[in-house]
């Protein structure tokens, strides 16, 4: 089992058409964002323009969570509203237009991956997924098999669990909790 703590403060910004994006992780490490050959990618973006067209990614499923406010959005010409921390799920080659400024969490997963899920939780979890992602929404202590990790808001913990060991997780506060199995 490999555990990676990826603090928000260590992420480098790059420009997208609607603002800035901060990439935490692209998996596997040999993958390239431009080539779109990754299994998954985790980032956080600022939406600074209204309206903003989301970048399309054919062959990917996407989870998006607004971190600072709600979201007024149009997906394939259908208007929708999401509350702060409400998880939005969509096909990444959909036509998506945001009518809200803010900061988001973004997880793109290849459609070739059959099992993945994202939820918000602060309850204990026992899981054996191959990849576990934990994204702090607040200052949080996450215990992984009783070993504590201190996270600041918007820090990311990624657990690579190729042996599919059972892992006990304890949260001191709400986190985004994602699992992925190949």
Order of alpha helices (4+ residues) and beta strands (2+ residues): beta-beta-beta-beta-beta-beta-beta-beta-beta-beta-beta-beta-beta-beta-beta-beta-beta-beta-beta
